[in-house]
Amino acid sequence: MAVILLVGPPGAGKGTQAERLVEKYGWATLSTGEALRRHMGEGTKLGIEAKKYVNEGHLVPNETVLGMLREEMDGLTAQFILLDGYPRNVVQAQTLETLPEKYQVQLAVHIDIPLEKLVARIEKRFEERGRADDQPDKFRNRLEVYDSETRPILNFYIEKGLYHRVDGEGSIDEVFSRIESVLKADSVL
Ligand code: B4P
């Protein structure tokens, strides 16, 4: 077992591409955003705590997310785990390195996309699904948090030789085949 990270700004398509990879290759996926939304929907203690941060477009405290991540990861058995939305800052990236060998990162795939494209996608998703954190002012917060807290993890993985950039513009199929090329080049596929 090994971990493949999908990294990118909110709305880059991490969740969308993870779903496609799971469908085609039968891997496991774990989205911290989805897991937090599930806890929020079920009104668990963790969900009530997370809601204050998620709905404002802020990051949930590291310890809260880590506890949830460990719990979710321990139930997975696939050859690869696609981690979508974790790590979100350098401390989370360092924390991931302290987990057992089977949870170590083999590859960090950065889905890179210009800001204007993200805004259009999220506006569309807000109209369709009404996610509280997709409201324009909350979404702006999420982009700022991405720039200040999450972007630095790209360098963290560049320095470790695990970083791969994928152009996130174009159709879902086009982005998917670019990700497949990266995975083939790294002998994951
Ligand atoms: P996430 O759930 O991770 O954010 P997301 O916006 O859903 O990102 P994703 O890139 O997955 O977008 P998607 O595929 O849906 O996080 C939400 C919140 O949870 C965070 O703000 C934070 O509060 C909290 N959180 C999560 N992880 C955390 C952590 N580790 N630590 C602390 N807090 C954490 O794509 C977006 C839209 O674009 C979709 O509607 C999709 O249909 C569309 N789309 C995708 N690809 C497309 C393409 N190629 N062309 C056109 N449209 C496309």
py3Dmol code that shows the C-alpha trace and the ligand (Angstrom):
import py3Dmol

protein = """\
ATOM      1  CA  MET A   1       0.000   0.000   0.000  1.00  0.00           C
ATOM      2  CA  ALA A   2       1.133   3.591  -0.729  1.00  0.00           C
ATOM      3  CA  VAL A   3      -0.436   7.017  -0.852  1.00  0.00           C
ATOM      4  CA  ILE A   4      -0.894   9.227  -3.904  1.00  0.00           C
ATOM      5  CA  LEU A   5      -1.760  12.832  -3.174  1.00  0.00           C
ATOM      6  CA  LEU A   6      -4.035  14.993  -5.271  1.00  0.00           C
ATOM      7  CA  VAL A   7      -3.114  18.586  -4.501  1.00  0.00           C
ATOM      8  CA  GLY A   8      -4.564  21.806  -5.858  1.00  0.00           C
ATOM      9  CA  PRO A   9      -6.696  24.842  -5.105  1.00  0.00           C
ATOM     10  CA  PRO A  10     -10.361  24.461  -4.129  1.00  0.00           C
ATOM     11  CA  GLY A  11     -12.332  23.480  -7.193  1.00  0.00           C
ATOM     12  CA  ALA A  12      -9.284  22.250  -9.133  1.00  0.00           C
ATOM     13  CA  GLY A  13     -11.050  18.931  -9.641  1.00  0.00           C
ATOM     14  CA  LYS A  14      -9.320  16.771  -7.034  1.00  0.00           C
ATOM     15  CA  GLY A  15     -12.542  15.062  -5.965  1.00  0.00           C
ATOM     16  CA  THR A  16     -13.709  14.670  -9.557  1.00  0.00           C
ATOM     17  CA  GLN A  17     -10.447  13.056 -10.688  1.00  0.00           C
ATOM     18  CA  ALA A  18     -10.187  10.858  -7.584  1.00  0.00           C
ATOM     19  CA  GLU A  19     -13.614   9.456  -8.371  1.00  0.00           C
ATOM     20  CA  ARG A  20     -12.511   8.612 -11.935  1.00  0.00           C
ATOM     21  CA  LEU A  21      -9.316   6.899 -10.744  1.00  0.00           C
ATOM     22  CA  VAL A  22     -11.214   4.833  -8.209  1.00  0.00           C
ATOM     23  CA  GLU A  23     -13.774   3.799 -10.815  1.00  0.00           C
ATOM     24  CA  LYS A  24     -11.117   2.710 -13.313  1.00  0.00           C
ATOM     25  CA  TYR A  25      -8.432   1.229 -11.067  1.00  0.00           C
ATOM     26  CA  GLY A  26     -10.327   0.163  -7.960  1.00  0.00           C
ATOM     27  CA  TRP A  27      -8.122   2.179  -5.612  1.00  0.00           C
ATOM     28  CA  ALA A  28      -9.320   3.616  -2.347  1.00  0.00           C
ATOM     29  CA  THR A  29      -9.890   7.312  -1.979  1.00  0.00           C
ATOM     30  CA  LEU A  30     -10.114   9.486   1.037  1.00  0.00           C
ATOM     31  CA  SER A  31     -11.251  13.097   0.772  1.00  0.00           C
ATOM     32  CA  THR A  32     -10.918  15.011   4.015  1.00  0.00           C
ATOM     33  CA  GLY A  33     -13.408  17.587   2.643  1.00  0.00           C
ATOM     34  CA  GLU A  34     -16.008  14.834   1.984  1.00  0.00           C
ATOM     35  CA  ALA A  35     -15.373  13.168   5.326  1.00  0.00           C
ATOM     36  CA  LEU A  36     -15.805  16.502   7.133  1.00  0.00           C
ATOM     37  CA  ARG A  37     -19.040  17.196   5.238  1.00  0.00           C
ATOM     38  CA  ARG A  38     -20.291  13.724   6.218  1.00  0.00           C
ATOM     39  CA  HIS A  39     -19.559  14.411   9.891  1.00  0.00           C
ATOM     40  CA  MET A  40     -21.245  17.808   9.586  1.00  0.00           C
ATOM     41  CA  GLY A  41     -24.316  16.233   7.965  1.00  0.00           C
ATOM     42  CA  GLU A  42     -24.557  13.587  10.677  1.00  0.00           C
ATOM     43  CA  GLY A  43     -24.039  16.190  13.402  1.00  0.00           C
ATOM     44  CA  THR A  44     -21.243  14.260  15.133  1.00  0.00           C
ATOM     45  CA  LYS A  45     -19.090  16.028  17.754  1.00  0.00           C
ATOM     46  CA  LEU A  46     -16.330  16.363  15.160  1.00  0.00           C
ATOM     47  CA  GLY A  47     -18.842  17.650  12.583  1.00  0.00           C
ATOM     48  CA  ILE A  48     -20.166  20.338  14.932  1.00  0.00           C
ATOM     49  CA  GLU A  49     -16.604  21.477  15.651  1.00  0.00           C
ATOM     50  CA  ALA A  50     -15.633  21.392  11.929  1.00  0.00           C
ATOM     51  CA  LYS A  51     -18.689  23.322  10.735  1.00  0.00           C
ATOM     52  CA  LYS A  52     -17.447  26.571  12.322  1.00  0.00           C
ATOM     53  CA  TYR A  53     -14.350  26.455  10.133  1.00  0.00           C
ATOM     54  CA  VAL A  54     -15.521  24.781   6.914  1.00  0.00           C
ATOM     55  CA  ASN A  55     -18.534  27.035   6.335  1.00  0.00           C
ATOM     56  CA  GLU A  56     -16.347  30.124   6.676  1.00  0.00           C
ATOM     57  CA  GLY A  57     -13.761  28.770   4.239  1.00  0.00           C
ATOM     58  CA  HIS A  58     -11.086  28.230   6.903  1.00  0.00           C
ATOM     59  CA  LEU A  59      -9.031  25.133   7.630  1.00  0.00           C
ATOM     60  CA  VAL A  60     -10.196  22.824  10.415  1.00  0.00           C
ATOM     61  CA  PRO A  61      -7.554  22.494  13.213  1.00  0.00           C
ATOM     62  CA  ASN A  62      -4.806  19.996  12.381  1.00  0.00           C
ATOM     63  CA  GLU A  63      -5.440  17.646  15.339  1.00  0.00           C
ATOM     64  CA  THR A  64      -9.145  17.354  14.502  1.00  0.00           C
ATOM     65  CA  VAL A  65      -8.430  16.420  10.883  1.00  0.00           C
ATOM     66  CA  LEU A  66      -5.613  14.035  11.807  1.00  0.00           C
ATOM     67  CA  GLY A  67      -7.794  12.024  14.198  1.00  0.00           C
ATOM     68  CA  MET A  68     -10.438  11.665  11.506  1.00  0.00           C
ATOM     69  CA  LEU A  69      -7.867  10.787   8.835  1.00  0.00           C
ATOM     70  CA  ARG A  70      -6.339   7.972  10.918  1.00  0.00           C
ATOM     71  CA  GLU A  71      -9.754   6.522  11.643  1.00  0.00           C
ATOM     72  CA  GLU A  72     -10.733   6.563   7.950  1.00  0.00           C
ATOM     73  CA  MET A  73      -7.354   5.282   6.705  1.00  0.00           C
ATOM     74  CA  ASP A  74      -7.269   2.326   9.041  1.00  0.00           C
ATOM     75  CA  GLY A  75     -10.273   0.806   7.277  1.00  0.00           C
ATOM     76  CA  LEU A  76      -8.668   0.891   3.794  1.00  0.00           C
ATOM     77  CA  THR A  77      -7.062  -2.084   2.066  1.00  0.00           C
ATOM     78  CA  ALA A  78      -6.424  -1.110  -1.606  1.00  0.00           C
ATOM     79  CA  GLN A  79      -2.997  -1.062  -3.275  1.00  0.00           C
ATOM     80  CA  PHE A  80      -3.093   2.743  -3.470  1.00  0.00           C
ATOM     81  CA  ILE A  81      -4.896   5.329  -1.392  1.00  0.00           C
ATOM     82  CA  LEU A  82      -5.694   8.573  -3.161  1.00  0.00           C
ATOM     83  CA  LEU A  83      -5.597  11.310  -0.619  1.00  0.00           C
ATOM     84  CA  ASP A  84      -7.664  14.299  -1.723  1.00  0.00           C
ATOM     85  CA  GLY A  85      -7.455  17.451   0.381  1.00  0.00           C
ATOM     86  CA  TYR A  86      -4.783  16.308   2.817  1.00  0.00           C
ATOM     87  CA  PRO A  87      -2.207  17.685   3.543  1.00  0.00           C
ATOM     88  CA  ARG A  88      -3.486  21.276   3.494  1.00  0.00           C
ATOM     89  CA  ASN A  89      -0.427  22.869   5.130  1.00  0.00           C
ATOM     90  CA  VAL A  90       3.210  22.027   5.842  1.00  0.00           C
ATOM     91  CA  VAL A  91       2.469  20.783   9.370  1.00  0.00           C
ATOM     92  CA  GLN A  92      -0.013  18.252   7.943  1.00  0.00           C
ATOM     93  CA  ALA A  93       2.596  17.190   5.345  1.00  0.00           C
ATOM     94  CA  GLN A  94       5.136  16.632   8.124  1.00  0.00           C
ATOM     95  CA  THR A  95       2.554  14.759  10.199  1.00  0.00           C
ATOM     96  CA  LEU A  96       1.860  12.412   7.296  1.00  0.00           C
ATOM     97  CA  GLU A  97       5.533  11.427   7.382  1.00  0.00           C
ATOM     98  CA  THR A  98       5.170  10.190  10.957  1.00  0.00           C
ATOM     99  CA  LEU A  99       2.500   7.621   9.991  1.00  0.00           C
ATOM    100  CA  PRO A 100       3.372   3.942   9.349  1.00  0.00           C
ATOM    101  CA  GLU A 101       5.305   2.963   6.189  1.00  0.00           C
ATOM    102  CA  LYS A 102       2.196   1.852   4.276  1.00  0.00           C
ATOM    103  CA  TYR A 103       0.801   5.406   4.478  1.00  0.00           C
ATOM    104  CA  GLN A 104       3.874   7.109   3.008  1.00  0.00           C
ATOM    105  CA  VAL A 105       3.501   9.328  -0.056  1.00  0.00           C
ATOM    106  CA  GLN A 106       4.732   7.895  -3.356  1.00  0.00           C
ATOM    107  CA  LEU A 107       3.642  10.782  -5.557  1.00  0.00           C
ATOM    108  CA  ALA A 108       2.111  14.249  -5.169  1.00  0.00           C
ATOM    109  CA  VAL A 109       0.036  15.209  -8.215  1.00  0.00           C
ATOM    110  CA  HIS A 110      -0.642  18.944  -8.404  1.00  0.00           C
ATOM    111  CA  ILE A 111      -3.715  19.857 -10.468  1.00  0.00           C
ATOM    112  CA  ASP A 112      -2.786  23.365 -11.537  1.00  0.00           C
ATOM    113  CA  ILE A 113      -5.384  25.790 -12.837  1.00  0.00           C
ATOM    114  CA  PRO A 114      -5.780  29.584 -13.175  1.00  0.00           C
ATOM    115  CA  LEU A 115      -7.953  31.429 -10.699  1.00  0.00           C
ATOM    116  CA  GLU A 116     -10.582  32.638 -13.247  1.00  0.00           C
ATOM    117  CA  LYS A 117     -11.400  29.035 -14.173  1.00  0.00           C
ATOM    118  CA  LEU A 118     -11.902  28.114 -10.524  1.00  0.00           C
ATOM    119  CA  VAL A 119     -14.289  30.964  -9.875  1.00  0.00           C
ATOM    120  CA  ALA A 120     -16.507  29.928 -12.802  1.00  0.00           C
ATOM    121  CA  ARG A 121     -16.575  26.272 -11.660  1.00  0.00           C
ATOM    122  CA  ILE A 122     -17.404  27.107  -8.074  1.00  0.00           C
ATOM    123  CA  GLU A 123     -20.113  29.595  -9.068  1.00  0.00           C
ATOM    124  CA  LYS A 124     -21.701  26.813 -11.098  1.00  0.00           C
ATOM    125  CA  ARG A 125     -21.429  24.326  -8.218  1.00  0.00           C
ATOM    126  CA  PHE A 126     -22.906  26.870  -5.786  1.00  0.00           C
ATOM    127  CA  GLU A 127     -25.921  27.338  -8.090  1.00  0.00           C
ATOM    128  CA  GLU A 128     -26.356  23.567  -8.466  1.00  0.00           C
ATOM    129  CA  ARG A 129     -25.628  22.322  -4.937  1.00  0.00           C
ATOM    130  CA  GLY A 130     -25.630  25.362  -2.648  1.00  0.00           C
ATOM    131  CA  ARG A 131     -22.606  24.297  -0.575  1.00  0.00           C
ATOM    132  CA  ALA A 132     -22.195  26.950   2.160  1.00  0.00           C
ATOM    133  CA  ASP A 133     -18.432  27.255   1.615  1.00  0.00           C
ATOM    134  CA  ASP A 134     -18.944  27.872  -2.131  1.00  0.00           C
ATOM    135  CA  GLN A 135     -20.618  31.262  -1.473  1.00  0.00           C
ATOM    136  CA  PRO A 136     -18.489  33.913  -3.234  1.00  0.00           C
ATOM    137  CA  ASP A 137     -17.068  35.557  -0.073  1.00  0.00           C
ATOM    138  CA  LYS A 138     -16.346  32.172   1.578  1.00  0.00           C
ATOM    139  CA  PHE A 139     -14.774  30.898  -1.604  1.00  0.00           C
ATOM    140  CA  ARG A 140     -12.470  33.944  -1.661  1.00  0.00           C
ATOM    141  CA  ASN A 141     -11.375  32.972   1.863  1.00  0.00           C
ATOM    142  CA  ARG A 142     -10.608  29.446   0.672  1.00  0.00           C
ATOM    143  CA  LEU A 143      -8.437  30.780  -2.159  1.00  0.00           C
ATOM    144  CA  GLU A 144      -6.523  32.994   0.279  1.00  0.00           C
ATOM    145  CA  VAL A 145      -6.037  30.060   2.640  1.00  0.00           C
ATOM    146  CA  TYR A 146      -4.812  27.971  -0.287  1.00  0.00           C
ATOM    147  CA  ASP A 147      -2.261  30.636  -1.260  1.00  0.00           C
ATOM    148  CA  SER A 148      -0.917  31.245   2.212  1.00  0.00           C
ATOM    149  CA  GLU A 149      -1.148  27.791   3.799  1.00  0.00           C
ATOM    150  CA  THR A 150      -1.486  25.067   1.166  1.00  0.00           C
ATOM    151  CA  ARG A 151       0.682  26.320  -1.708  1.00  0.00           C
ATOM    152  CA  PRO A 152       3.896  25.931   0.368  1.00  0.00           C
ATOM    153  CA  ILE A 153       3.397  22.153   0.415  1.00  0.00           C
ATOM    154  CA  LEU A 154       4.201  22.131  -3.310  1.00  0.00           C
ATOM    155  CA  ASN A 155       7.800  23.075  -2.478  1.00  0.00           C
ATOM    156  CA  PHE A 156       7.831  20.520   0.307  1.00  0.00           C
ATOM    157  CA  TYR A 157       7.168  17.755  -2.267  1.00  0.00           C
ATOM    158  CA  ILE A 158       9.401  19.315  -4.969  1.00  0.00           C
ATOM    159  CA  GLU A 159      12.303  19.095  -2.509  1.00  0.00           C
ATOM    160  CA  LYS A 160      11.495  15.436  -1.865  1.00  0.00           C
ATOM    161  CA  GLY A 161      11.370  14.655  -5.598  1.00  0.00           C
ATOM    162  CA  LEU A 162       7.747  13.499  -5.379  1.00  0.00           C
ATOM    163  CA  TYR A 163       6.058  16.434  -7.142  1.00  0.00           C
ATOM    164  CA  HIS A 164       4.320  16.234 -10.526  1.00  0.00           C
ATOM    165  CA  ARG A 165       2.346  19.048 -12.133  1.00  0.00           C
ATOM    166  CA  VAL A 166      -0.704  18.379 -14.257  1.00  0.00           C
ATOM    167  CA  ASP A 167      -2.480  21.069 -16.275  1.00  0.00           C
ATOM    168  CA  GLY A 168      -5.992  21.249 -14.766  1.00  0.00           C
ATOM    169  CA  GLU A 169      -7.571  23.187 -17.659  1.00  0.00           C
ATOM    170  CA  GLY A 170      -9.742  21.452 -20.261  1.00  0.00           C
ATOM    171  CA  SER A 171     -12.367  18.738 -19.954  1.00  0.00           C
ATOM    172  CA  ILE A 172     -12.539  16.199 -17.131  1.00  0.00           C
ATOM    173  CA  ASP A 173     -11.422  13.509 -19.647  1.00  0.00           C
ATOM    174  CA  GLU A 174      -8.440  15.571 -20.785  1.00  0.00           C
ATOM    175  CA  VAL A 175      -7.253  16.193 -17.218  1.00  0.00           C
ATOM    176  CA  PHE A 176      -7.797  12.524 -16.405  1.00  0.00           C
ATOM    177  CA  SER A 177      -5.599  11.331 -19.256  1.00  0.00           C
ATOM    178  CA  ARG A 178      -2.852  13.770 -18.182  1.00  0.00           C
ATOM    179  CA  ILE A 179      -2.978  12.299 -14.679  1.00  0.00           C
ATOM    180  CA  GLU A 180      -2.803   8.787 -16.127  1.00  0.00           C
ATOM    181  CA  SER A 181       0.319   9.785 -18.099  1.00  0.00           C
ATOM    182  CA  VAL A 182       2.013  11.000 -14.924  1.00  0.00           C
ATOM    183  CA  LEU A 183       1.108   7.799 -13.095  1.00  0.00           C
ATOM    184  CA  LYS A 184       2.409   5.677 -15.996  1.00  0.00           C
ATOM    185  CA  ALA A 185       5.657   7.654 -16.127  1.00  0.00           C
ATOM    186  CA  ASP A 186       6.144   6.908 -12.436  1.00  0.00           C
ATOM    187  CA  SER A 187       5.267   3.187 -12.958  1.00  0.00           C
ATOM    188  CA  VAL A 188       2.200   3.427 -10.726  1.00  0.00           C
ATOM    189  CA  LEU A 189       0.112   2.202 -13.686  1.00  0.00           C
TER     190      LEU A 189
END
"""
ligand_1 = """\
53
B4P
P -12.601 20.181 -0.334
O -13.834 19.385 -0.302
O -11.321 19.448 -0.431
O -12.685 21.291 -1.537
P -13.274 21.198 -3.051
O -13.614 22.563 -3.469
O -14.422 20.258 -3.123
O -12.071 20.770 -3.991
P -11.991 19.775 -5.258
O -10.711 20.116 -5.953
O -12.175 18.379 -4.769
O -13.205 20.179 -6.247
P -14.112 19.222 -7.203
O -13.437 18.045 -7.764
O -15.395 19.004 -6.456
O -12.505 21.065 1.021
C -13.614 21.746 1.599
C -13.271 22.339 2.994
O -13.012 21.264 3.968
C -12.000 23.186 3.106
O -12.225 24.548 2.734
C -11.668 23.062 4.635
O -12.477 23.900 5.419
C -12.009 21.636 4.945
N -10.840 20.727 4.835
C -10.693 19.725 3.916
N -9.522 19.091 4.104
C -8.896 19.692 5.168
C -7.646 19.497 5.818
N -6.781 18.553 5.428
N -7.316 20.299 6.864
C -8.159 21.263 7.281
N -9.358 21.510 6.694
C -9.738 20.737 5.641
O -14.384 20.196 -8.426
C -15.048 21.437 -8.270
C -16.125 21.656 -9.328
O -15.546 21.745 -10.621
C -17.108 20.513 -9.396
O -18.408 21.045 -9.464
C -16.756 19.736 -10.681
O -17.888 19.219 -11.331
C -16.128 20.801 -11.544
N -15.022 20.282 -12.353
C -14.030 19.459 -11.961
N -13.172 19.216 -12.991
C -13.632 19.954 -14.071
C -13.184 20.150 -15.419
N -12.072 19.567 -15.915
N -13.898 20.994 -16.215
C -15.017 21.599 -15.752
N -15.506 21.450 -14.482
C -14.821 20.640 -13.663
"""
view = py3Dmol.view(width=600, height=400)
view.addModel(protein, "pdb")
view.setStyle({"model": 0}, {"cartoon": {"style": "trace"}})
view.addModel(ligand_1, "xyz")
view.setStyle({"model": 1}, {"stick": {}})
view.zoomTo()
view.show()
